[in-house]
Amino acid sequence: MPNHFVTTINASEPRSLNEELNQIVAEAQEVAIAQGHSGILVTQHSYTSYTVSLSDAVPDGQTKEHRHWHADA
């Protein structure tokens, strides 16, 4: 079954970024539980940009963080 949950977050203020990131991860957890076969990957692209997605590379029930910085960040 394909993973259909991918959300990008861009924020200028750390507090709003934290709140938004926590909310999106909670939504991803609900989808992951319903699908039952993938974990959650949180990728940081810069200080203010993240992507939250379901990933078969992350074990079911786990959340992993990864940094993938752009060259200009």
Rosetta blueprint (number, residue, H / E / L):
1 M L
2 P L
3 N L
4 H L
5 F L
6 V E
7 T E
8 T E
9 I E
10 N E
11 A L
12 S L
13 E L
14 P H
15 R H
16 S H
17 L H
18 N H
19 E H
20 E H
21 L H
22 N H
23 Q H
24 I H
25 V H
26 A H
27 E H
28 A H
29 Q H
30 E H
31 V H
32 A H
33 I H
34 A H
35 Q H
36 G L
37 H L
38 S L
39 G E
40 I E
41 L E
42 V E
43 T E
44 Q E
45 H E
46 S E
47 Y L
48 T L
49 S E
50 Y E
51 T E
52 V E
53 S E
54 L E
55 S E
56 D L
57 A L
58 V L
59 P L
60 D L
61 G L
62 Q L
63 T E
64 K E
65 E E
66 H E
67 R E
68 H L
69 W L
70 H L
71 A L
72 D L
73 A L
